[in-house]
Structures are given as C-alpha cells and as structure tokens.
Amino acid sequence: MYELEGKVALVTGAGGEHGIGREIATRFAQEGADVAVNDLTMRPHDENRSAWAGLPSVVQEIEQLGRSSTAIQANVTNSESVGRLVAETVKNLGRIDILVNNAGALAGADRHPVVDLDEAQWDRVHAVNVKGTFLCAQAAARKMIAQGDGGRIINMSSIAGKQGVARFAAYCASKFAVIGFTQSLALDLPNIRST
C-alpha cells in the first residue's frame, strides 16, 4: 500500500490490547517503518488479564514483523515528558518522520449532562485530547523541521468532533478542538523552514 522503508513513526496511546494505537503501529511496521510506541504506562494495571503486557507486547509484535521498535512511557499532557518522548524516539530510532497523535482520555466521569459535568473531568479530557495533541505536534514538528526533509503529523479526532452528542460535551468539544488545531497546523507548517 505505502512504501515506508527507512521512515520512523511515533504512535501515542499505543499500549492497549484492543486499541487503535496498536493497530496503527503494527500497520506502519507492515509497511516498512520502524515504530516508537508510547502510552502513559508501560503495562496494563490489571494483572488478571491475558498475557498482554502493554507496550512491550506491541514492540515484540513490531520486531516480529522485522522492524525496529522502542517503547517510551510518557505523559502527553506534560511538555517536558513530551520533549523526552520525541528525543528518545530520535535517539533510539534515528529520526522521526511520522507522528500519530492517538492518545486519548479514557471515558469516565465526564459522560454527564453539562449541568452535572465536573470541572476536573472537563479539564482531564481536554488535557489529554487537546493539550496532548498540541504538545506532541509541536515537539515533533520542531524536530521534523530541524531534520530538513519534512514529515507527517496525523491527529486523531472523531465523528463527535463534527457533531455534538448528549452527555459527551467534554469529549465532543475536545475533538472539535483537535479538528480546528489540525487545520491551523496544516496551514502553518508548510511555510516554516529550518534555520
């Protein structure tokens, strides 16, 4: 489908056994890319689960496909942690060509009518879905610009980023924000050159 030989991808939110991030990461490997995978934790918290080991399992799958991989635990809501995430990707895999901002806030106590929505839950969803997307895109874009040969940034949104849903105000607003941010980012980056 695509020729990604020699490319390096970073996929955030990739530690789930049944998650989109894992599927994205392994597909990049199938297409020839080396892949850095990230999540908030290295391993799932539930010790009673299957043999799934989180990020180490994804790395193993990628390596079985004949590609290099590295697992990097980092919090996408923290700029220092994100800086380390991008730096470790480059240190371990040589460069960064593709970023997939897939990390997302888990559904939880944010799924209430607006009048009952707790401010802390609003902030939690926006910190991961919006701020995390911004911080990772900014750090990766800076590195891609410095490399001098461009790259690709893919931000994951949702149909809920196009139409509101009752009891999903925090989630919908965050995904609308990701779409607006992505449109602005696409207009900004082509005009920036390495100095």
N, C-alpha and C positions, 0 to 999 in steps of 0.2 A: 504494500500500500504506500508506505513512505520510506525514504532512504535516510535513516538517521545514524548511519555508521559514523563514528567519530564525534557525535554530539553527546552532551551531558544534560540530563533533565533533573530537576528538583521537584518533587511532588510532596506537598504538605498534606497532613491529615491522611497518611497512607498506612496506618498501623492496624486498621480494622480487618477482621477476618472476612467480612462480607461487605466491605466498603468500596466506594467508587475509587478512592485513592489507590488501593491495592491493585485494582483492575487497570487503572491508568498507568501505574508504574510498571506492571508486568507487560502491558501492551507496548510501551516505549521500548522496553528491553527486547521484545519480539521484533521490533522494527529496527533494532541495531544500536540503540542508545545505551549508554551507561547511566545509571539512575541513583540519585540520592533520595532516600525516603525519610520523611520527618513525621513526628507526632509529638504530642505533649508528654507521653510516657513511652518507654521502650517496650514494655509488656502490658498486656491487659491486667486489670486489677483482680478479675475473677479467677481464682486459682482452680476452680472446679470445672473450668471449660475444657474443651478438647485440647489437643496437643498444640493448638495455635499459640505462638509465642510473641505475637505482635510484630514490631519492626524487624527483629532478627529472622522471622519466618519469611517476610517479604524479601529481604536481602537474599536469603537462601534460594527462593524461587527465581529471582533475577539472575543469580550466579549459575543456577542450573540451566538457564537459557543461554549461557556463555557470555554474559555481560558482567561488568564490574558494578558493584553497588556498595553503598555505605548507609548506615542508619544513624540519624542525628536527632537526638532528643532536644527539642527547643520549644519555647513558648512564643507563638506568633504574635502575641499581644505586647511583647516587650522588645523594644528596639535593640538593646544590647544582645538579647538572645537571638534575634533575627540576624544581626550582624555576624554573630558567631556561626549561625546556620549557613549563611552564604559563604563565609570564609572557610568553613570546614568542607563544604561541597567542593570548592575550588582546590583546597589543599589535598583532599582525598581523591578527586576525580580529574583534576587538572584545569577545569574551566566550568562555566555554566552557560548553556545555550537556550534552555527552555525552563521556565518556571510555571508550574501549575498550582495556583492558589486554590487548594481543595479543602483545607482545614475549615471546619465549621463548628459552631456551638451546638452541643447536643440539645435535643428537645428536652424541655423540663418544665419548670415552674413558670416559664414565660408564656405558656399557652393558656392565657386567660383573656377575658374581655378587657379592653383598655382601662375601664374604670377600676378594675381589680388588679391590674398589672403592677407588680412591684418594680420600683425604680432600679433596684440592683439587678433584677432579671433583664430589664431593658439594656442596662449597661453591659452585662455579661455577653449577651447576644451580639451587640454592636462591637464590643471589644474584639471578639474573635472574627466575626464575619466581615466587618468593615475595616477596623483598625489593622487587623492582621493582614488583610489583603493589601492595604496601603503600605504597611511596613515591609512586607516581603517584596512587593513590586518595586518599591523604591530602592531597596538594597540590591536586588537582582539587576535592576535597570542600570544602576551605577556601575556594577561590575561588568555588565554586557557592553556598556558604552566604553569603559576603560579597555576592554579586550579589543575594541575597534572593528568587530565584524558582526555586530547586532545580535539579535536573539528573538525569542518569542515569549510573551507572557500571556498565560491563559487564566482568566479569573472565572471561577465557578459561581453562577447565580442560580436561578430557579424560575419556574413559571410564576412563583409567588413574588418575583421581582418585577412582574409585569401587571399583576392584578392582586389586589388585597384579598385577604381571607379572614373571616371572623375568627377571633381568638389567636391569630397569628400576627398581631400588629408589629411586634418587635422583629420577628423573622422577616416578614414582608418588607418592612422599612429597611432592614439591613440589606436585603437582596436588591431592592430598588437602588440603594446607595452603591452597591457593587457595580451595577449596570452603568450608572452615571459616572462613577470613577473610571471604569474601563473605557468609556467613550472619551473622556478627557485625556486619559493616559495615551490612548491611540493617537490623539491629535498632538500631544506634547512630544512624544519620544522621537518621531521621525525628524524633528527639527533640532535635535541635540546631537552634537558631535563631541568626540573625545578631544580634550585639550592637552 
